[in-house]
Amino acid sequence: MKFIIILTILLSGIAHSSEVQDLNQIMKKMGHEYKLAVKAQAPSEMSLHINAFIELVELAKTQRFQESKAKDSIKGLEQTIVLAKQAQNLVNSKDLVSAKAKLKEIDDLRVEYHKLHEPPSIWDLLFGS
């Protein structure tokens, strides 16, 4: 009986670990597509990478998040999609400068929302936040 309980705990830990790893892989791919979009010189190239980025963000939304942070995480991803679609519209209008500025707003969101998932610092643990 103890073996079954231990096995169940291990398997659930492995399942959670693979889910986190999947999300990490998606996020890495998102970052790669984002960088390629920002570096793109041609509208068609930028459009291609923004579309791939949007698809990855949509995929990220389907992943599991910590229950306490899920609502905020999904909200951040939704805002990211809105900005990416606005950048896509600017690319379609051949306004790459404004599209890149819109992509910069996505990076600002990334910084803001990644703070949600940072582990607490030693000072937060000692003195509270």
DANORMO-V613847 format. One record per run of one state. SS is the DSSP state (helix for helix, strand for strand, loop for the rest). FROM is the first residue (numbers start at 1). LEN is the number of residues. Records with the same first field share a line. If there is no record, write none. Layout:
SS: FROM-LEN + FROM-LEN
//
This chain:
loop: 1-1 + 40-3 + 62-8 + 93-3 + 118-4 + 128-2
helix: 2-38 + 43-19 + 70-23 + 96-22 + 122-6
//
